């Protein structure tokens, strides 16, 4: 859906009919799809776009590099089931996500569990299911040792490392300095000793430096440094490495004018690292763990204009959805400086205007687009927020002020 190096605007990338209406789900007009799923506000995830992104990436990756879906990006069960047939594994961050992953048909052998605050119950459930647990503290070793005794088999574990460096220019940094994620790199030798003493089934390392990065050089550097760091512990391992998770970090453009991530250097570097691993850690595979990159561009958030207001020269389009459904688009989920997501008015061409799109909540934070150039809209028109397939419904305060929930559909 994107072309590296091109000036990017998702509002111009999606197909439209002669009336300017967006098309999806097998060339169906957006208005018809919205009616079919029950009206607005709604999230629509295009299964063909999901398949295209995952399949294109999988085709470019070497066989020794496994592609995992990071389910926290979008845990909608139907979408997870769809993704399970397109990727090599699923990464979860809670017992609730684990249940969805197991229901998707993905083998427990290819499901991993990360998170800095796993409860004893969650760790016991993970051990019983036979998935791979990314250990993030010394406490988890003791709990998994007890669970292993209860289940009659050693829990499968990898060590999540708090790396001694950051993923430069990432939207959200997950390593370097003091972090709640993983075990500090300097304490990994000690942790490996405890894993050995506890008799757990060691399988490898989890190295996640950061997310939402559009700089290929930064991702290449983080992957390479993570790989090199893992080699420093080869003489201390309880068992040979079977899986080396190099994290993700692949970003998508969220504002008009940003350029998509250039994949070629990243793919080339992964291929080189996989070739090195053939000698450095025979029998091991590499993993990249992606969420937003796989699903973010395949989702639309659609809401309807309830009112059109003019206040001291500024146009406000009041819609039936808002920050309670799409916190990220409102600028209140991780943005330091608020920037508009790409937004368009469905089936409107011709006259244009600068308008702000606001929701129905009694707070000035309920802002989906701030003074953005749009086709002139009227009451009843559909407003589309692009790049909405990741961190949408599940990352939003849907109970705030008691408004109705939002519909989700895989189309």
C-alpha positions in Angstrom: 0.0 0.0 0.0 3.0 2.3 0.2 5.9 3.2 -2.1 9.3 3.8 -0.5 10.5 7.3 -1.2 7.2 8.7 -2.4 5.3 11.5 -0.7 2.8 9.5 1.3 -0.8 10.3 1.9 -3.0 7.2 2.6 -6.1 9.2 1.8 -4.8 9.1 -1.8 -3.7 5.5 -1.8 -7.0 3.7 -1.3 -9.1 3.0 -4.4 -12.2 5.1 -5.1 -15.1 4.9 -7.4 -16.1 7.7 -9.9 -18.1 9.4 -7.1 -15.0 9.6 -4.9 -16.3 6.9 -2.5 -13.7 4.7 -0.9 -13.7 1.0 -2.0 -12.7 -2.0 0.1 -13.8 -5.6 0.7 -13.8 -6.7 -2.9 -14.5 -3.3 -4.4 -17.5 -2.6 -2.2 -18.4 1.1 -1.5 -17.5 2.2 2.0 -21.0 3.3 2.7 -22.4 -0.1 1.9 -19.8 -1.8 4.1 -20.6 0.5 7.0 -24.3 -0.3 6.7 -23.5 -4.0 6.6 -21.5 -4.0 9.8 -24.1 -2.0 11.7 -23.3 1.7 11.1 -20.9 4.2 12.7 -18.7 4.6 14.5 -16.7 1.5 13.3 -13.3 0.0 12.7 -12.9 -1.8 9.4 -10.0 -4.1 8.7 -9.4 -5.1 5.1 -8.3 -8.8 5.1 -6.9 -8.5 1.6 -4.6 -5.6 2.7 -3.5 -7.7 5.7 -2.7 -10.7 3.5 -0.8 -8.5 1.0 1.4 -6.9 3.7 2.2 -10.2 5.5 2.7 -12.3 2.4 4.9 -9.7 0.7 7.2 -9.4 3.8 7.3 -13.2 4.3 8.3 -13.7 0.7 11.3 -11.4 1.1 12.6 -12.8 4.4 15.0 -15.8 4.5 13.6 -19.1 5.7 15.7 -18.9 8.8 14.0 -15.6 9.8 10.6 -16.2 11.3 7.8 -13.6 11.1 5.7 -13.2 14.3 2.6 -11.1 14.8 2.7 -9.0 18.0 -0.9 -9.3 19.0 -1.0 -6.3 21.3 -1.2 -4.1 18.1 -4.7 -5.5 17.4 -6.1 -8.4 19.4 -9.5 -8.6 17.6 -10.1 -12.4 17.6 -11.2 -12.6 13.9 -8.2 -10.6 12.9 -5.8 -12.7 15.0 -7.2 -15.9 13.4 -6.7 -14.4 10.0 -3.1 -13.4 10.8 -2.3 -16.9 12.3 -2.5 -18.3 8.8 0.0 -15.7 7.4 2.8 -15.6 10.0 5.1 -18.1 11.7 4.2 -17.2 15.2 2.2 -15.0 17.6 3.6 -13.0 20.5 1.2 -12.2 23.4 1.3 -9.9 26.4 -1.4 -11.3 28.8 -3.3 -14.5 29.6 -6.3 -13.0 27.8 -4.3 -12.6 24.6 -2.9 -16.1 25.1 -6.4 -17.6 25.0 -7.1 -15.7 21.7 -3.8 -16.9 20.2 -4.5 -20.5 21.2 -8.0 -20.3 19.7 -6.6 -19.0 16.5 -5.1 -22.4 15.7 -1.5 -21.2 16.1 0.6 -24.1 17.6 1.7 -23.4 21.2 5.2 -24.2 20.0 5.1 -20.9 18.1 3.5 -18.6 20.7 5.6 -16.5 23.1 4.6 -14.4 26.1 6.3 -11.1 27.1 5.4 -8.6 29.8 7.1 -7.1 32.8 4.3 -7.9 35.3 3.2 -11.5 34.7 1.1 -12.9 37.5 1.8 -16.3 39.0 -1.4 -17.5 37.5 -0.4 -16.3 34.0 3.0 -17.9 34.3 1.3 -21.2 35.4 -1.1 -21.0 32.5 1.8 -20.3 30.0 3.7 -23.3 31.4 0.7 -25.6 31.1 0.1 -24.5 27.6 3.7 -25.2 26.5 4.4 -21.7 25.1 7.7 -19.9 25.2 7.9 -17.5 28.2 10.2 -14.5 27.9 11.6 -14.2 31.4 11.8 -10.6 32.6 12.8 -10.9 36.3 14.5 -13.3 38.7 11.1 -13.8 40.4 9.7 -15.5 37.3 12.4 -18.2 37.4 11.2 -19.5 40.8 7.5 -19.4 39.8 8.2 -21.2 36.5 10.3 -23.8 38.4 7.3 -24.6 40.6 4.9 -24.7 37.6 7.3 -27.1 35.9 7.1 -29.5 38.8 3.3 -29.3 38.8 3.0 -30.0 35.1 5.7 -32.7 34.9 7.8 -30.9 32.2 10.2 -28.0 32.2 8.8 -24.6 31.2 10.1 -23.3 27.9 11.9 -20.0 28.5 13.9 -17.2 26.8 15.6 -14.3 28.4 14.3 -10.8 27.6 17.2 -8.5 27.8 17.1 -4.8 28.7 19.7 -3.8 26.1 22.4 -1.3 26.9 21.4 0.8 24.0 18.2 2.3 22.5 16.6 2.1 19.0 17.5 5.5 17.8 14.6 7.7 16.5 12.0 5.2 17.7 8.5 6.4 18.6 8.6 4.4 21.8 11.9 3.3 23.4 11.9 0.0 25.2 15.5 -0.5 26.2 18.6 1.4 27.3 19.0 3.0 30.8 16.6 2.0 33.6 13.6 0.2 32.2 10.8 -2.1 33.6 11.2 -4.4 30.6 13.5 -7.4 30.7 16.7 -8.1 32.7 19.6 -5.7 32.5 22.2 -7.0 30.2 24.9 -7.0 32.9 22.8 -9.3 35.0 22.0 -11.9 32.3 24.9 -14.2 33.2 23.5 -14.4 36.7 20.0 -15.1 35.4 21.3 -17.8 33.1 22.8 -19.5 36.1 19.5 -19.5 37.9 17.7 -20.9 34.9 20.2 -23.7 34.7 19.8 -24.5 38.4 16.0 -24.4 38.1 16.1 -26.9 35.2 14.0 -24.8 32.9 14.1 -25.4 29.1 16.2 -22.5 27.9 15.6 -21.6 24.2 17.1 -18.2 23.5 16.9 -14.4 23.9 14.3 -11.7 23.3 15.8 -8.3 22.3 13.3 -5.6 21.8 14.8 -2.1 21.5 11.8 0.1 20.5 9.0 0.6 18.1 7.5 2.8 15.3 10.8 3.6 13.5 11.0 4.9 9.9 14.8 5.0 9.8 16.2 1.8 8.3 19.7 2.5 9.4 18.6 2.7 13.1 16.8 -0.7 12.8 19.8 -2.3 11.1 22.1 -1.0 13.9 19.8 -2.3 16.7 19.4 -5.7 15.1 23.2 -6.1 14.6 24.1 -4.9 18.1 21.5 -7.2 19.6 22.9 -10.2 17.7 26.5 -9.4 18.7 25.4 -9.1 22.4 23.8 -12.5 22.3 27.1 -14.0 21.3 28.8 -12.7 24.5 26.9 -15.3 26.6 27.4 -18.4 24.4 29.7 -20.0 27.0 27.1 -19.6 29.8 24.0 -21.0 28.1 22.0 -23.8 29.7 21.3 -25.1 26.2 22.1 -24.0 22.6 20.1 -21.1 21.3 17.1 -22.2 19.3 15.4 -18.8 18.9 16.8 -15.3 18.8 14.1 -12.6 18.8 15.5 -9.4 17.4 12.3 -7.4 18.1 10.6 -5.2 15.6 10.6 -1.5 15.4 9.2 -1.3 11.8 7.2 1.9 11.6 4.4 3.2 9.4 3.9 6.8 8.3 1.2 8.6 10.2 1.3 12.0 8.7 1.1 13.4 5.2 4.6 13.7 3.8 6.3 11.1 5.9 8.1 8.4 3.8 7.5 4.7 4.4 10.3 2.6 5.9 12.8 1.4 3.2 12.8 -2.3 3.7 15.6 -3.5 1.5 18.5 -2.6 3.8 16.7 -4.2 6.8 16.0 -7.4 4.8 19.5 -7.6 3.6 20.9 -7.2 7.1 18.5 -9.9 8.4 19.7 -12.2 5.7 23.3 -11.6 6.6 22.6 -12.2 10.3 20.8 -15.4 9.5 23.8 -16.6 7.5 26.1 -15.8 10.4 23.8 -17.6 12.8 24.2 -20.8 10.7 27.8 -20.9 12.1 27.4 -19.0 15.4 24.3 -20.9 16.7 23.6 -23.9 14.5 20.0 -25.0 14.6 18.7 -21.6 15.7 16.3 -19.3 13.8 15.9 -15.5 14.1 12.6 -13.9 14.8 11.2 -10.4 14.0 8.2 -9.4 16.0 5.9 -7.0 14.2 2.5 -5.6 15.1 1.8 -2.1 13.8 3.7 -2.7 10.5 1.5 -5.7 9.7 -1.9 -4.4 10.5 -1.8 -0.6 11.0 -2.3 0.5 7.3 -5.1 -2.1 6.7 -7.5 -0.4 9.2 -10.0 2.5 8.8 -11.9 4.2 11.6 -15.1 5.5 10.2 -17.5 8.0 11.9 -20.4 10.2 10.8 -20.9 13.9 10.9 -23.7 14.8 13.4 -23.4 18.6 13.2 -21.5 21.3 11.4 -20.6 24.3 13.4 -19.0 27.6 12.7 -17.2 29.3 15.7 -15.5 32.6 15.1 -14.5 31.7 11.6 -13.5 28.1 12.3 -15.4 25.0 11.0 -16.0 22.2 13.4 -17.4 18.8 12.2 -18.9 17.1 15.2 -18.9 13.4 14.6 -20.4 10.3 16.5 -17.0 8.9 17.4 -13.9 10.3 19.1 -11.0 9.8 21.5 -13.0 7.2 23.5 -12.7 4.9 20.5 -9.5 6.1 18.9 -7.2 7.6 21.6 -4.2 7.6 19.3 -5.8 9.7 16.6 -6.7 12.3 19.2 -2.9 12.7 20.0 -3.3 11.3 23.5 -1.5 8.0 23.1 2.2 8.4 22.9 2.5 11.7 20.9 4.6 14.5 22.4 3.5 17.0 19.8 0.1 16.3 18.4 0.0 15.5 14.6 -3.1 14.8 12.5 -3.6 11.3 11.2 -4.6 11.2 7.5 -8.3 12.0 7.3 -10.8 12.2 4.4 -14.5 12.8 3.8 -16.0 9.8 1.9 -17.7 10.5 -1.4 -17.0 14.2 -1.4 -15.1 15.9 -4.2 -14.9 19.5 -5.4 -15.0 22.3 -2.9 -12.5 22.1 0.0 -12.2 23.8 3.4 -10.0 23.8 6.5 -12.0 22.1 9.3 -11.5 20.4 12.7 -13.1 17.0 13.4 -14.3 16.7 17.0 -16.1 14.0 18.8 -19.2 14.1 21.1 -17.3 14.1 24.5 -17.4 17.0 26.9 -13.6 17.6 26.7 -11.4 19.6 24.4 -9.2 16.5 24.1 -11.8 14.9 21.9 -10.2 16.0 18.7 -9.7 13.7 15.7 -8.3 16.3 13.3 -7.1 19.8 14.0 -7.6 22.4 11.2 -7.0 20.0 8.4 -7.7 20.4 4.7 -10.8 18.4 3.8 -13.5 18.1 1.2 -16.4 20.3 2.4 -18.6 18.0 4.5 -22.2 18.1 5.5 -24.3 16.4 8.2 -24.5 12.7 7.4 -21.2 12.4 5.6 -18.7 9.7 6.6 -15.3 10.8 8.0 -12.5 8.3 7.6 -9.4 8.2 9.7 -6.6 6.2 8.0 -3.7 4.2 9.5 -6.1 2.9 12.2 -5.5 -0.9 12.2 -3.2 -0.8 15.2 -3.6 0.5 18.8 -7.2 1.6 18.1 -10.2 0.2 19.9 -8.3 -1.9 22.5 -6.0 1.1 23.4 -8.8 3.5 24.0 -10.9 4.5 27.0 -14.2 3.2 25.6 -16.1 3.6 28.9 -15.3 7.3 29.2 -18.6 9.3 29.7 -20.7 6.3 28.9 -21.0 6.7 25.1 -21.8 3.6 23.0 -18.9 1.3 22.1 -17.5 1.0 18.6 -18.1 -1.8 16.1 -15.1 -3.8 14.7 -15.3 -5.8 11.5 -12.9 -7.8 9.4 -14.0 -7.3 5.8 
